[in-house]
């Protein structure tokens, strides 16, 4: 049986992931690529994705 604090923490984390966050923009060899906002995830994302495939964070793009 799970502790109520663990369940509450999971619910809060799920709600936080629904808030769109801008990805981290990084330059590589003259081009740009994007990483998930969360450093602990560090998943690769692109402008065709609305969510990070690794952690589920909703992605906020400045313009698609």
C-alpha positions in Angstrom: 0.0 0.0 0.0 1.4 3.4 -1.0 1.8 6.2 1.4 -0.6 9.2 0.8 2.4 11.5 0.5 3.8 9.5 -2.3 0.5 9.6 -4.2 0.2 13.3 -3.6 3.7 13.9 -4.9 3.0 11.9 -8.1 -0.2 13.9 -8.7 1.6 17.2 -8.2 4.4 16.2 -10.6 1.8 15.1 -13.2 0.1 18.5 -12.9 3.4 20.3 -13.2 4.2 18.5 -16.4 1.0 19.8 -18.0 2.2 23.4 -17.7 4.0 24.2 -21.0 7.7 24.9 -20.5 10.1 26.2 -23.1 12.8 23.7 -24.2 16.5 24.5 -23.7 17.9 25.7 -27.0 21.5 24.5 -27.7 23.7 25.3 -30.7 25.7 22.5 -32.4 27.8 23.0 -35.5 25.9 26.1 -36.7 22.4 24.6 -36.1 20.2 24.5 -33.1 18.7 21.5 -31.3 16.3 21.4 -28.3 16.3 19.5 -25.0 13.6 19.0 -22.5 13.3 21.8 -19.8 14.2 19.4 -17.0 17.9 18.7 -16.7 17.2 15.4 -15.0 15.3 14.3 -18.1 17.5 15.9 -20.9 15.3 14.3 -23.6 15.6 15.5 -27.2 12.6 17.3 -28.5 11.7 18.9 -31.9 9.1 21.4 -33.1 6.8 18.6 -34.1 6.4 17.4 -30.5 3.9 18.8 -28.0 5.3 16.6 -25.2 8.7 15.3 -24.3 8.8 11.6 -25.2 11.0 10.8 -22.3 9.2 12.4 -19.3 5.9 13.7 -20.7 6.6 17.4 -20.0 4.4 19.6 -22.2 6.6 21.8 -24.5 6.0 25.4 -25.2 7.3 26.5 -28.6 7.7 30.2 -29.3 6.3 29.6 -32.8 5.7 26.4 -34.6 
